[in-house]
Amino acid sequence: MKIVILGAGRVGSTVAESLVSESNDITVVDLTRSSLTPLQERLDLRTVVGSASHPDIMTQAGMEDADMVLALTGNDETNLVACKLAASVFNTPTRIARIRTVDYLDHPAIFSKENFCVDFAICPERILTKYIEKLIEFPGALQVLDFASGKVSLVAVKAIHGGPLIGRQLKELRQHVPNLETRVAAIFRHNHPIIPEGSTVVEEGDEVFFIAASSDIRAVMSELRRMDKPVRRVMIAGGGRIGRRLAEVLQQTHQVRIIERDIKVCESLTQSLHNVLVLHGDVTDEELLESENISEMDTFCALTDNEENNIMAALMAKRMGARKVIALIHRSMYVDLMQGSGIDIAISPAQVTIGSLLAYVRQGDVAVVHSLRRGAAEALELVAHGDASASRVVGRKIEEIRLPRGTTIGAIVRGLPPGEFYRRNLSELEEDSLTDQWRQAQVIIAHHDTVIEQNDHVILFVVNKKMVRQVEKLFQVNVGFL
């Protein structure tokens, strides 16, 4: 696929690196050569220096025969204009824009074909906020990822000493939760994947990924580890876009404090966040943290734009007694170094965001993609089409399907509404027949004799990203199927 990426910032660079590794023809456009040079030195792609929304620059980038444009610059207006030009001048089939301004997102008509022609608007800050909110809702989880618009969840937890399953085989899980359906999709031990089987024994320190209906997540988590106390007190370091959004979401249900060093930003936060204590100061000020009772905080979230400050503040908060610390870290190398070494959860914004883009790039009917373990693994939701004669999965038991090595089918959701419904956020949906259909859809935890039917949404875990293309091909129907 020929893809033009506009913007070589953190999101654009991460997306480019991921898509190049999947044998796509990539061109990256940015205003500054200094942003493009590192990409060109490391990756097999083209670069163009210039304004992303200028027609002549878009022509140099090969927009005339591009299959997709990803407008990922830090300027909303540039991204909107670029998508409009891509549609009206270059007839580019698929147009995706990064949008940061809430006012734009709250008026979807702006993205219609009559206006800026954006097929999909992605807001990294909103995605990150929801991601962190889930980690606060389930304090014992390392990751919580949704599929089928929230019908199913994939959760990663660390098996800790004293947990009910430590030293036991996975087949005993059903004995512990006889009334709940769940499946362990993968286990990572010392950063190496283990394909789970009934005889697999869970060891202390294992990172266990399990899948279940979202309504059953808490009960299943309690079997894998002792349940942490619910989060009530949250301190947020940084009052930028992400910190503000998270505070807005949590202020009605949690005791929230937010630290911001810019006095004007503090004044703005005070006016808009009526149930949040806004503190003016440096997030790395040890005296400030101590005076604000950091030792009593259930969760400390370091969300400033400066990753060094985030790392320092999170390490200090943990040392001073905060129960759980989360840090936003942009460089993937830093994420690998800091995860678990004093910082409970290190989050890469680009890796959290990239799944929303990959779902539109992938072959076949891919509904959802989640990038896992800093991009090494993936969880996908694919829709099965065709019949037994045209498909290699429909009408077959799971044990009969020749899955690529390291691939596990975790769950199936049957009876979901058709079309684009499942890409939307349930909280934004109206009360209509499609919403009722979503509620009545059946969640089936996969077993060896489970048969896949047409239009099933199949949720898979792929421990090696290199196998993703084979998985997609497996779900494609034979040519000529109507």
N, C-alpha and C positions, 0 to 999 in steps of 0.2 A: 504494500500500500504506500502511496506517495503522500506524505504528510508535511505540511508547512507549520512550523511552530513560531509564533510571534512572541518574543520575549525570552531572554536567556537568564532570567532571575532564578531563584531557588526552585520554584515550581517548574518553570520551563526546562531548566537544566536536568532535573530529575526525570521528568517525562521523556526528554530526548534520550537520556541514557537508557531508560527502560525500553523504549520503542526501537532504538537501534539494535539492541540485543535480540529483538524479535524479527530481524531481517527486513525492516521497513526502510523505505527511501526517505530520509529525513533532511529537511533544510530548516535552519534556525535563523531568525532575523532579530537583530537588536541594534539599538542606537550606538552602542559603544563596542569597539573592537576588543577592548580588554575583557569584556564579558564573554565574547565568543572564542577567543584564543584558547583558553583551557579546554573547551569542548572540542575544538578542532584538533587539538593535540592528542586527546584521549580517545575520541570516538570517530567512527567512519561516517561522517555526515558533511553536508555543505553548510556554509554560513554566509550571510549577507548583512552588511552594515548599512543601517538606514532606518527611517521611520516606518514602523509596522503598518501604518494606515495610508501610506502613499502608494498610489497605483503603480508607479514605475518601479518602486522597491518590491512590491508584490509580484510584478512581472519578472524581475530578476530572480526572485525566489522560486519561480516555476509554478505560480498559482494557476496558470492557464490550464494545466493538466493535472492539478493536485486532486486527490480524492477527499482530503480533509484539511481544514485549517483549525489550529488550536490557538486562539488569541489569548495569551497568558501574560501580557504585560501588566505592570502595576497600575495602569490607568484605565478606568472603566470606559471612558469615552473613546479612547483609542481602540479598545477591543470591540466596542459596538460598531464603530465606523468600519473597521477592518472586516467584520462579518458581513456588513451591508455591501461593501465593495466586492467581497468574495462571491456573494450571491448574484448581484446585479451586473457586475462587469466580467467576472471570471467564471460564473456558473459552477462554483465549487459545491459538490454534493452535500457535504456535511460541515457544519460550522459550529464550533464550541467556543464560548467566551468565558473568561474569568471575570466575575463581577463582585466587587467588594461593598458597594453602596446599598444599604438596606432598602432605600426608597425605590431603586430600580427593581430589586427582587420582589418587592411588594406590589408591583404593577406588571404582571406577566405579559400584558398586551404590548409592552415595549419590545419584546423579543419576537413578536409574530412576523409572518412573512410580509405583512403590509408595512412593517416598520423596519427593525434592524436585522431581521432574518437570522436569528440565533436559534439553532436547533436545541441547544442545551446550555444553560447558564450554570456555572460552577462557582461556589463561594467557599474558598478554603477556610476562611474564618468560621463560617457557620458549621462546616463539616468538623473542624477541630473542636468547636464548642460542644457539639453533640457527642463526639468521641470522649472528651474529658468528662462530660456529664455522666456517661455510662460507667466510667471508671469510679466515679464517686458514688453512684447508685449501687454498684457491686464492689465494695472495697477490697475483696479478696481476689479480684480478677486482674490479670495483666493486660487483657484485651477483651472487649465485648463487641461483637460484630453482628449486624442484623441482615437477614435475608427475607425475601418475599414480603417486603414492606413491614417487617417486624413480626411475622408469624414464627420465624425460627431464629435462634441465636447460636453463634459459635463463640465459645468462651475459652480463654487460656488461663490456667491457674498453675501455680507452683505447688507441687506436692511437698508439704512440710512435715517435720517430725511430729508424730502423734496423730497424723491424719488417718481416717478409717481405712483407706485403701493401701497405705504403705506396706510393702511386703506381701501384698495379695495379688492374685491373678485378676485380669480384667473381667473374666467370665463371672466373677463373684459380685460384680457391680449390680447385676439384676437382683441378687439376693438382698442387697442393702436397700434398693429402691424398687420393690416389686410392683408398685403401682405407677411408676414413671417410666417412660421410654427415653433412653438416651444412648449415645454411642460415642466412644472415644475415637476421634478422627485421626489423631496423630500424637506422638510423644517425641519430645526433643530432650535428649540426655547428653549433657556436656556439649550442647550445640550441634549434636548429630541426630538426624531423624531416625525414629524407630517405627516401623509399620506395625500398628497394634493388632494383636491376635488374642484369642481367648486366653492363651497361656502366658501372655505377656505380664510380667510382674512390675508394678509401679514402685519406683525407688524414690527415696528422699531427694529433693532437688529437681526432679523431673518437671518439665514444662508440658502440661497435659492440655490438649485441645479437645473439648467435647462439644457435642451438638445436641440440642434438644428444643422442644417447643419453648418459646420465650416465657410462657407462663410457668414452666417447670424449672427454670434456671436456678433459682435460689435453693430449691430442694436438692437438686443434683450437686450444686457446689458444696453443700454441707456434707456430702458423702466423700468428697475428694479432699477436703481440708476443714479444719475448725473454722466456723464462720466468724469473720471479724465483726466487731460491733458496728452498728449503723453510723454513718457520718452525720454529725450535727454541726460541728464548727469547722469552717473553711477559711483559710487565709489565702488571698490571691496577691501575688507580687506582679505588679504591672497593670496599669489601667488603660492599655491600648484597646484595639478592636476585640481581641480575643478575651482579655481580662474583663472588659466591660460586658461583653455578651454573656460570659459565664456567670458573672455577678447578677445580671438581669434574670437569668434562668433560675438561679439558686436562691435568690433573696426571699422568696415566699416560703421556702421549706427548710432553709438552713440559716445559721448565724454566720454571716459573711463579713469579713474585713478585707479591705483592698488597700495596698500600699502603692503610691505613685509619687515620683520625684518632681514632676512638672506641676507647679501650683495651678496653672490654668486648666490643666486636665482634671486636677482634683476638684476644682470649682464646678466643672462640667459634670463630673461624676456625682457630686453632692446634689446637684439639681435634678438629675435623672434617676438616681438610685436612692429611693427613700427609705429602704430597709437595710441599707448597707453602711457600715462604718468606714468612712474614707479617711486614710491616714497619709499625710504628706511626709515623705522621707525616702531614704535610700533602702532598697530591698536587701542590701548586704550590710546594713547597719546592725551590728550585734546587739547594741543597747536598745535599739528600737524594737527588735524582735523579742527581746527578753521582757521589755516593759509591756508589750502587748500579749504576753502569756503564750508564746509560741509553743511551750511544752504542753499546753492544753488543746492544741489544734489537732483535729482528727485528720485533716488533709491540708497540705501546703502546696499550692500550685505556682510555680515560677514561670510566668508567661510574658516576660518583657521581650523587646525586640533584640536584646543583647544576650546571646547564648552564654557568654562567659559569666555575666551577672546571674543568669538563671542557674548555672551549675553551682556557682559559689553560694547563692542564696539557698538553694535546695540542700546542699551539703551542710550548711550551717544550721538550717531548720531541723534537719534530721539529727544532727549532733546535739541540738538543744532540746530534743524531746518530741518533736512533731511525729505523730504516729505513722503517717504515710506522706511521702513527698513525690511530686510529679514535676518534671522539668521539660520545657520546650527547648529542643536542641536541633539546630538546622543541619549541621554537618553529620552525615551518616557515620563517619569514623568516630566522632565524639559519642554518638548514641551507643555504639557497640562498647566503647570504653566505660561509659558511665552507668549503663543499665546494671542494676544490682550492686554497684560498688558505692553504697551510701545513698544513691538515688533509687527509689523503688521502681519508678517507671520513667524512662526517657522517651520522649515522643519526637519523631521526625515529622514536621508538618507536611513536607512534600510526600513522604511515604503514605501518610494517612489520606492525603488528597488524591493520589494518583489512581486509586481504584475507580473513582467516579469517571475518570477519563478513559481508562482501559476498557470499560464495558462498551464504549462506542467504537473502539478500534478493533476489537477482536472479531474473528470470523464466527459465523453461525449466530444463533440467537442467544447472546449473552446478556443476562439481565443485570447481574451484579458481579463485581470483581473486588476482592479485598486483598491488598498486598500485606504479606505477613513476614515477620522476622527480617525486617529491613529489606524486603524485596526478594528474599531467597525462596520463599514459598508463596502460594496463593490459595485462596478459597474462592470458588466460582459458583454462580447460580446460572445454569443453562436450561433452556427450554427444549424438551424433546419433541421433535416433529416427525411426521411420516407414519408409516405403518410397518409391520414386521418385514415386508418385502423391500421397503425402501430405506429403512433405518437399521443401524447396527446396535441400537439400544432399545427401541420401542418393541414391546411384546416379548422381551427377554428377561429372564431372571438375572439378578446382579451377578451371581456366580458364573453366568454364561457370557458375560460381557468381558472382552479382552481389554481391560484397563491398562494404560501405560504404567510402568513400574513406579511405585511411590504414590499412586493415586487411590484415594478412598472415597466412595460414595457414602455420605453421612446421613442424608435425609432427602425426602421427596415431599413436595407440597402439591396436592392434587385439588383441582377445582378453582384455581385462581382466575380472576377476570382476565380477559384477553387484552392484547395491545400493550400500550405504554403504562397501564395502571400501576404495575409493580415497580416502576421506576420512581414513583411519587412517594412523598412522605405521608404516612397515614394521618398525621395530625393536621395536614392541610386539606384533607379530602372532605367533601360534602357528604351529608347523609343521603345516599342514593342507593340504587339497586346494586351497583358495582361494589360499594362498600359492604353491603350485606353479603354479597358473594365472597368477598375477601374474608369476612368473619367466619363463614361456613366452610371455608377451604380446609382440607384435611392434611394434617402433618403426619407423615409416615417416617418413622426412624428406620433406616435401611438395614435389612438382614439379607443373608445370602440367597433366600428364596423370594425376595420381593421382586415383583414384576413391574417394569416401567411402562407407563401408558402414554399415549399421545397427549401432548400439551402439559405433561408433568413438568414441574420446576425441580430440577435435580441439583442438589448442593454437593459439591465435591471439594476435597482437600488435596492439593498437589504439593508434595514436600519439595519437589525440584521444579523450579519455574521453567526449565528447559523442556519439560514434558507438556506444558500447557497447549502448545500448538497441536500436539497429537490428540489431546483431550477434545479440543474444538473440532478437529476433523472427524473424531468418532461420532460426534453429535450432528454432523451435517448429513442431510438426506441425499439419496442418489439423484443424479441428474435425470430430469424427466418426471419427477414426482409432482403431482398436481393436488 
